[in-house]
Amino acid sequence: MQKLMIRKLIKRSLLIIAIGGCSIPLTITLVKKLSITSSAQLNNLFVPRTITYELESIFDAPTRSSIQEFVHRTTHQQSLINFDREKFYKDLKHAFPLLKTVEYEFRAPDTLHCKLVGTTPYCRINNRFILGNKRRLFPLASFSEFNQQTLPCITLNEKLIGTKLDRSVYDFIHAIPQETWHSYQIFYKAPWEIHLIPTTAICHCRIITDEKNFFNQRKFGALSTLFKDLCDRGLITKNMLSSKGIPLAFDFRIKDQVIVKFHEPSKRGKGS
């Protein structure tokens, strides 16, 4: 009797093991299917069907349209779960260098909102390019909707003009006071040779300076007194005052001095 009970127990155990062994692959398959379904549903939740835009400091309609087309093409109907954000940012900035910042967020239920900020124009370079709040130079056409005549202009040595400005030149230009922009035409030849032509003056003249003395307000402040003294001494003639050329130059580059240079033939040799 006991042996019979033992045999029944063994058979029952084997049956349970057999059933359990068969159910494990079935369970794994079911879990996989559920996982795949859940993942697909989750991905689908973050697929943008609508894209909205907030564009700032982008002053050209064709550029705005091209940016929106690029964003739509690279994000529409694509789940943000597997979205390569770094590649998107690099590709967008490479395609549109005038973009300064790129931000985006997913707004439920299915909207991707993009905020794109372009370069703020600061000045004109050689009346051919726009310099903004980044070192890269852009053609005037990139700011076709901006009133470019309101921007000051500086003339740079052509050798300094490339895709980007040298950091030191960029920093120098952004340090120029507004009063200087309004009062002079600025010609930057090299860090040691910068020419300024007054926009309004009794006599046409030129100031020659360097980066250091460009910001020396004491020398600029002494010009009126120096000019009056030259007139009192008869060194500035009526012909010089009415000259259409630039008969007079003030050189600021010597420490604690202003060197006067005459370019009128009658005064040759009295300057420098």
Secondary structure, DSSP 8 states (H G I E B T S, - for coil): -HHHHHHHHHHHHHHHHHHHHHHHHHHHHHHHHHHHHHHHHHHHHT--SEEEEEEES---HHHHHHHHHHHHHHHTT--GGG--HHHHHHHHHHH-TTEEEEEEEEETTTEEEEEEEE----EEETTTEEE-SSSBEEEGGGGTTS-GGGS-EEEE-GGG-SSB--HHHHHHHHHS-HHHHHHEEEEEEETTEEEEEESS-SS-EEEEE-TTGGG-HHHHHHHHHHHHHHHHTT-S-HHHHH-SS--EEEE--STT--EEEE-SGGGTTS--
